[in-house]
Amino acid sequence: MKRLRLVYMGTPEFAVAPLKAIIEEGLSVEAVVTVPDKPAGRGQKLTPSAVKVFAMEKGLRVIQPVSLRDPAFINELKSINPDLIIVVAFRILPYEVYALPPLGTFNLHASLLPAYRGAAPIQRAVMNGESQTGLTTFLLDQGIDTGKILFQKPMTISPVETAGELHDRMMMESPEIVLATIRFLAEGKIYTHPQLKLVNAPQPPDASAYPPAPKILKSDCHIDWNRPVIEIFNQIRGLSPYPAAYIELQGPANESFHLKIYKASVALADLSELATMLKQDYQPGDLICDGRKNLFIKALDGFLKILEVQLQGKKRLNIEEFLRGFKLEGHWKAL
């Protein structure tokens, strides 16, 4: 395995842990491919990706192509002559790139494929209230997350876990499956599983039965209070901490405020001293607040207790801190 010439491709913090494990294993990473530096922050200063920062600290060769089809980039890869390309949280690769190494190109995906193919597998699984997910390594082909499976590692999802918490657990587990996959391919064991014939997994009748994981849009983040309370609860935790579910708070004088919700819990009838109030005839979106430490919002079939929020342009606060500075007097509505 240590004789392999590897090229590693990745961008965010999630992709740093497997790269770190590969380096610590003593493997030969000939180059790291990541995105060009991007403007960030108020000053729009050019900022490198997390993978680039780590690679530079380790003295690795870094390549940052604007286009993955650029002949100059492809020729540079050919000159490196990699045996294997490893992809973790990067971009869609063209055939000219993923077909280059003799051992192929494999990707690490944060779901048990073929479920949750796409850009947001962690968030979508939590938003859908799934109790199980996992990590998958697979060989790239012309489709999006459709290649033959190499390894899978199932993981449970706690009923109160946020997408951010699941992301961090997956990040800690990812080095093991990536190293196992490299070892497997280095030994010439190219045995794979087509995605519709997974081992030890329930089988829907066809691929269309598996939920997808499209990119999170702004419309996915707005809370519709005319939905069941458990669906809204899962939406909030599935979008926490980023980009976060949000509401528009409308006050008694029609004033409006943008409020992100990072944490909530499903309120039970006997949860607090507001139990009597919660039995009144509230409509979806109505706020019930004691002005001190409790804020509830009515959903279609119950109430959510709001625990952590952030007003636009302000800091993220727990609900007691928020209510000390923001007075919800009179009739307020979540739109």
C-alpha positions as CSV (number, residue, x, y, z in Angstrom):
1,M,0.0,0.0,0.0
2,K,2.8,2.4,0.8
3,R,4.2,2.1,-2.8
4,L,1.0,3.7,-4.2
5,R,1.1,7.1,-5.7
6,L,-2.0,8.9,-4.4
7,V,-3.8,12.1,-5.3
8,Y,-6.3,13.4,-2.8
9,M,-9.2,15.7,-3.7
10,G,-11.3,17.5,-1.1
11,T,-12.4,20.9,0.2
12,P,-14.1,21.3,3.7
13,E,-13.1,20.4,7.2
14,F,-14.8,17.0,6.7
15,A,-12.2,16.1,4.2
16,V,-9.2,16.9,6.4
17,A,-9.6,13.9,8.8
18,P,-9.1,11.2,6.1
19,L,-6.2,13.1,4.6
20,K,-4.5,13.4,8.0
21,A,-5.0,9.6,8.5
22,I,-3.4,8.9,5.1
23,I,-0.4,11.0,5.9
24,E,0.0,9.4,9.4
25,E,-0.2,6.0,7.8
26,G,2.9,6.9,5.8
27,L,1.3,6.8,2.4
28,S,2.6,8.8,-0.5
29,V,0.3,11.7,-1.4
30,E,1.7,13.2,-4.5
31,A,-0.7,16.1,-4.7
32,V,-3.8,17.5,-3.1
33,V,-6.5,19.0,-5.4
34,T,-8.9,21.5,-3.9
35,V,-10.9,24.6,-4.9
36,P,-9.4,28.0,-5.6
37,D,-9.2,30.4,-2.7
38,K,-12.5,32.3,-2.3
39,P,-13.5,35.7,-0.9
40,A,-14.9,35.4,2.7
41,G,-15.9,37.6,5.6
42,R,-16.7,41.3,5.6
43,G,-13.4,42.2,3.9
44,Q,-13.9,39.6,1.2
45,K,-10.3,38.4,1.8
46,L,-9.3,35.4,-0.3
47,T,-9.5,32.4,2.0
48,P,-8.1,28.9,1.3
49,S,-10.1,25.7,1.9
50,A,-9.6,23.7,5.1
51,V,-8.0,21.0,3.0
52,K,-5.5,23.4,1.5
53,V,-4.6,24.8,4.9
54,F,-3.8,21.3,6.2
55,A,-1.9,20.3,3.0
56,M,0.3,23.4,3.1
57,E,1.1,22.7,6.8
58,K,2.2,19.2,5.8
59,G,4.3,20.5,2.8
60,L,2.1,18.7,0.2
61,R,1.8,19.8,-3.4
62,V,-1.5,21.7,-3.8
63,I,-3.3,22.1,-7.1
64,Q,-6.3,24.5,-7.4
65,P,-7.9,24.2,-10.9
66,V,-10.7,26.6,-11.8
67,S,-12.0,24.0,-14.3
68,L,-11.5,20.3,-13.9
69,R,-11.6,19.9,-17.7
70,D,-8.7,22.3,-18.2
71,P,-6.1,20.5,-20.4
72,A,-3.3,22.0,-18.3
73,F,-4.8,20.5,-15.1
74,I,-5.4,17.1,-16.7
75,N,-1.8,17.1,-18.1
76,E,-0.5,17.9,-14.6
77,L,-2.4,14.9,-13.2
78,K,-1.0,12.7,-16.0
79,S,2.5,13.9,-15.1
80,I,2.0,12.8,-11.5
81,N,0.8,9.4,-12.8
82,P,-1.3,8.5,-9.7
83,D,-2.2,4.8,-9.0
84,L,-5.4,5.9,-7.2
85,I,-7.4,9.1,-6.7
86,I,-9.4,9.6,-3.4
87,V,-12.3,12.1,-3.4
88,V,-13.9,13.4,-0.2
89,A,-16.4,16.3,-0.3
90,F,-15.2,17.7,-3.6
91,R,-16.7,18.4,-7.0
92,I,-18.1,16.2,-9.8
93,L,-15.2,14.9,-11.7
94,P,-15.1,14.5,-15.5
95,Y,-14.3,11.1,-17.1
96,E,-10.9,12.3,-18.2
97,V,-10.0,12.7,-14.5
98,Y,-11.6,9.8,-12.6
99,A,-10.6,7.3,-15.3
100,L,-6.9,8.3,-15.2
101,P,-5.5,6.1,-12.4
102,P,-5.2,2.3,-13.0
103,L,-6.8,1.5,-9.7
104,G,-9.6,3.9,-10.3
105,T,-11.0,6.8,-8.3
106,F,-13.1,6.3,-5.2
107,N,-15.3,8.7,-3.3
108,L,-16.4,8.8,0.3
109,H,-20.1,9.6,0.6
110,A,-22.0,10.4,3.9
111,S,-24.9,8.0,3.5
112,L,-25.6,4.3,2.9
113,L,-25.9,4.5,-0.9
114,P,-28.0,4.3,-2.9
115,A,-30.0,6.3,-0.3
116,Y,-29.4,10.0,-0.2
117,R,-27.4,10.5,-3.4
118,G,-26.5,14.2,-3.8
119,A,-25.0,17.2,-2.2
120,A,-26.7,17.2,1.3
121,P,-26.9,13.6,2.5
122,I,-26.3,14.4,6.2
123,Q,-28.9,17.2,6.4
124,R,-31.5,15.4,4.3
125,A,-31.3,12.2,6.4
126,V,-31.8,14.2,9.7
127,M,-34.6,16.4,8.1
128,N,-36.4,13.2,7.1
129,G,-36.2,11.8,10.6
130,E,-34.0,8.8,9.7
131,S,-32.7,6.6,12.5
132,Q,-29.9,5.1,10.4
133,T,-27.3,6.4,7.9
134,G,-23.7,5.6,7.3
135,L,-20.5,6.1,5.2
136,T,-20.0,4.6,1.8
137,T,-16.9,4.3,-0.4
138,F,-17.6,3.6,-4.1
139,L,-15.8,3.8,-7.5
140,L,-16.7,6.8,-9.5
141,D,-18.6,6.4,-12.8
142,Q,-20.5,8.8,-15.1
143,G,-23.5,9.2,-12.7
144,I,-23.8,11.2,-9.5
145,D,-23.1,8.8,-6.6
146,T,-24.0,5.8,-8.6
147,G,-20.8,3.8,-8.8
148,K,-20.2,0.3,-7.5
149,I,-19.8,0.1,-3.7
150,L,-16.6,-0.9,-2.0
151,F,-17.3,-0.5,1.7
152,Q,-20.2,0.7,3.9
153,K,-20.2,1.6,7.6
154,P,-23.7,1.9,9.1
155,M,-24.3,4.5,11.8
156,T,-27.3,5.3,14.0
157,I,-28.9,8.8,14.2
158,S,-30.1,9.8,17.6
159,P,-33.7,11.2,17.6
160,V,-32.5,14.5,18.9
161,E,-29.1,14.7,17.0
162,T,-28.5,17.7,14.8
163,A,-26.9,17.6,11.4
164,G,-23.8,19.3,12.8
165,E,-23.4,16.7,15.5
166,L,-23.9,13.8,13.0
167,H,-21.4,15.5,10.7
168,D,-18.8,15.6,13.4
169,R,-19.3,11.9,14.3
170,M,-19.0,10.9,10.6
171,M,-15.9,13.0,10.3
172,M,-14.3,11.0,13.2
173,E,-15.3,7.7,11.6
174,S,-14.2,8.5,8.1
175,P,-10.5,7.8,8.3
176,E,-11.1,4.1,9.1
177,I,-13.2,3.4,6.0
178,V,-11.0,5.4,3.7
179,L,-7.8,3.6,4.8
180,A,-9.7,0.2,4.6
181,T,-10.7,1.1,1.0
182,I,-7.1,2.0,0.0
183,R,-5.8,-1.2,1.5
184,F,-8.5,-3.2,-0.3
185,L,-7.7,-1.7,-3.7
186,A,-3.9,-1.9,-3.2
187,E,-4.3,-5.7,-2.7
188,G,-6.1,-5.9,-6.0
189,K,-9.4,-6.8,-4.5
190,I,-11.7,-5.1,-6.9
191,Y,-14.9,-7.0,-5.8
192,T,-17.7,-4.5,-5.6
193,H,-21.5,-4.4,-5.0
194,P,-23.9,-2.8,-7.5
195,Q,-25.9,-0.2,-5.6
196,L,-29.3,-2.1,-5.9
197,K,-27.9,-5.3,-4.4
198,L,-26.5,-4.2,-1.0
199,V,-25.5,-6.7,1.6
200,N,-27.6,-6.8,4.8
201,A,-29.9,-3.9,3.8
202,P,-33.6,-3.8,3.1
203,Q,-34.3,-3.6,-0.6
204,P,-36.9,-1.2,-2.0
205,P,-38.2,-2.4,-5.4
206,D,-36.1,0.0,-7.5
207,A,-33.7,3.0,-7.2
208,S,-36.5,5.5,-7.3
209,A,-37.6,4.3,-3.9
210,Y,-34.5,5.7,-2.2
211,P,-34.7,9.3,-0.9
212,P,-32.4,11.8,-2.7
213,A,-30.2,14.4,-1.1
214,P,-30.4,17.6,-3.3
215,K,-28.6,20.8,-2.3
216,I,-30.2,22.8,0.5
217,L,-32.1,25.8,-0.8
218,K,-33.4,28.8,1.0
219,S,-37.0,27.4,0.6
220,D,-35.9,24.3,2.6
221,C,-35.0,26.5,5.5
222,H,-38.2,28.5,6.0
223,I,-40.5,26.8,8.6
224,D,-44.2,26.2,7.6
225,W,-46.1,26.0,10.9
226,N,-49.0,24.3,9.2
227,R,-47.0,21.0,9.3
228,P,-46.8,18.3,12.0
229,V,-44.6,19.3,14.9
230,I,-42.2,16.3,14.5
231,E,-41.5,17.3,10.9
232,I,-40.7,20.9,12.0
233,F,-38.5,19.5,14.8
234,N,-36.6,17.4,12.3
235,Q,-36.3,20.3,9.9
236,I,-34.7,22.5,12.6
237,R,-32.1,19.8,13.8
238,G,-31.4,18.8,10.2
239,L,-30.4,22.4,9.3
240,S,-28.5,23.1,12.5
241,P,-26.0,24.7,12.6
242,Y,-25.9,25.6,8.9
243,P,-27.7,27.2,7.1
244,A,-30.3,27.0,10.0
245,A,-34.1,27.0,9.8
246,Y,-35.8,30.4,10.1
247,I,-39.0,32.2,10.6
248,E,-40.2,35.8,10.1
249,L,-41.4,37.1,13.5
250,Q,-44.3,39.5,13.1
251,G,-45.3,41.7,16.0
252,P,-48.5,43.4,17.0
253,A,-47.6,46.6,15.1
254,N,-46.7,44.5,12.0
255,E,-43.0,44.9,12.7
256,S,-41.0,42.0,11.3
257,F,-37.8,40.3,12.3
258,H,-35.8,37.4,10.7
259,L,-35.1,34.8,13.3
260,K,-33.0,31.6,12.9
261,I,-33.8,28.6,15.1
262,Y,-31.0,26.3,16.0
263,K,-32.5,24.1,18.7
264,A,-35.9,23.2,19.8
265,S,-37.8,20.4,21.5
266,V,-41.2,18.9,21.1
267,A,-43.3,20.3,24.0
268,L,-45.4,17.9,26.1
269,A,-48.7,19.1,27.6
270,D,-47.2,19.0,31.2
271,L,-43.8,20.4,30.2
272,S,-44.0,23.7,32.2
273,E,-46.1,26.1,34.0
274,L,-47.5,27.2,30.7
275,A,-49.4,23.9,30.4
276,T,-52.8,25.6,31.0
277,M,-52.0,28.2,28.3
278,L,-51.0,25.5,25.8
279,K,-54.5,24.1,26.0
280,Q,-56.1,27.2,24.6
281,D,-57.2,27.6,21.0
282,Y,-53.9,28.7,19.4
283,Q,-53.4,28.6,15.6
284,P,-50.3,27.4,13.7
285,G,-47.6,30.1,14.0
286,D,-48.9,31.6,17.3
287,L,-46.2,32.4,19.9
288,I,-46.7,31.7,23.6
289,C,-44.1,33.3,25.8
290,D,-43.7,34.0,29.5
291,G,-41.2,36.8,28.8
292,R,-38.5,35.1,30.9
293,K,-37.4,31.7,29.8
294,N,-40.1,29.9,27.8
295,L,-41.1,30.4,24.2
296,F,-43.4,28.0,22.4
297,I,-44.7,28.1,18.8
298,K,-47.9,26.3,17.7
299,A,-47.5,23.8,14.9
300,L,-50.3,21.9,13.2
301,D,-50.7,19.2,15.9
302,G,-48.6,20.5,18.8
303,F,-46.1,22.9,20.1
304,L,-42.3,23.4,19.8
305,K,-40.3,24.7,22.7
306,I,-37.7,27.1,21.2
307,L,-34.2,26.7,22.9
308,E,-31.6,28.5,20.7
309,V,-32.1,31.4,18.3
310,Q,-30.3,34.2,16.4
311,L,-31.8,37.5,15.3
312,Q,-30.4,38.7,11.9
313,G,-27.1,40.5,12.6
314,K,-26.9,39.4,16.2
315,K,-25.2,36.6,18.2
316,R,-26.7,33.1,18.6
317,L,-28.3,32.9,22.1
318,N,-30.2,30.5,24.3
319,I,-33.8,31.4,24.8
320,E,-33.4,33.0,28.2
321,E,-30.6,35.3,26.9
322,F,-32.8,36.2,23.9
323,L,-35.9,37.0,26.0
324,R,-33.9,39.3,28.3
325,G,-33.1,41.5,25.3
326,F,-36.1,41.0,23.1
327,K,-39.5,41.6,24.6
328,L,-42.3,39.6,23.0
329,E,-45.2,41.5,24.3
330,G,-48.7,41.4,22.7
331,H,-49.6,39.0,19.9
332,W,-46.6,37.7,17.9
333,K,-46.8,35.4,14.9
334,A,-44.2,33.1,13.2
335,L,-44.6,33.5,9.5
